[in-house]
């Protein structure tokens, strides 16, 4: 498979990093981006259709806002043996819509969810894949060095798992930012940053269990704690978005426990 012709549509940070690694691995790579130039070793194409024509595999690494349009544009020029892989982070419903578009032309579809930041990892970025072309994508890209896990033949299954994970990852980022904003106002930002980092380093499955089960068991007490945190943030003029949401969630848990 190292002689495969791969088309990369979208040459931003992620697309360019993957394209460069594919070239290094021996693939013939064509690329198109309306703004970014093709990296060294990638054959530039004048438009998306020209890049995709006669390609064995097409990687769409644009954005969710144009993902369906890109699929509609290139699907008619793809051969029936081609594989169209959508790497964009989008809702499962959009992945299913893209699968329908390319499937109508007899093209297999891979819903690819990249699980880490691509810069620095390139084609070595861990990924989930689902869809009619999941097995082919996994086999091919493992040979290029990508750790791929297949999660079924349904388009959107990989995207759903990634978005569920995103609730945690992006929610955690928002919570950390809000906490550090409070630490900055209190004059203890560096201490708080170090304490949060140490907590992350020591995190394990037991911490996860304590967070989930402990919140249920101690919901009433933790409501009071977060009520105090919200009041403090408001006094510090830090908008308590995450703290308020946490307080509301704990109140719902406390209510559920009380009704048992």
Helices and strands as residue ranges (DSSP letters): E 5-9, H 13-24, E 28-32, E 43-44, H 48-52, E 57-60, H 64-74, G 75-77, E 83-86, H 92-103, E 108-114, G 122-124, E 127-130, H 134-143, E 148-150, H 157-186, H 189-202, H 205-217, H 219-236, H 241-258
